[in-house]
């Protein structure tokens, strides 16, 4: 029997169960900063990534209000430098995100 050196990836069912548990955990958080941090941590876990980053658009729709990362040491963050201060996503995508978030 030949053994693979790569770890076995979780099944879709296992990932779905982990996502459900994560969503329940997020519902109990009261701090936006902590929720954003947890979202990046959950993303890393669910897709088996090394890093994750999440930017939140400011009211102007072009700059970032916050930038949260997971998977980097403080030294790595320092080497990268300041987080992006503006959003480079296409305007159509930003408009879609804004529309999706509107209460109407």
Secondary structure, DSSP 4 states (H G I P E B T S, - for coil): -PPPSSPPPPPHHHHHHHHHHHHHHHHT---HHHHHHHHHHHHHHHHT-S-EEEEEE-TTSSBEEEEEEES--HHHHHHH-SPPSB--S-HHHHHHHHHHHS--
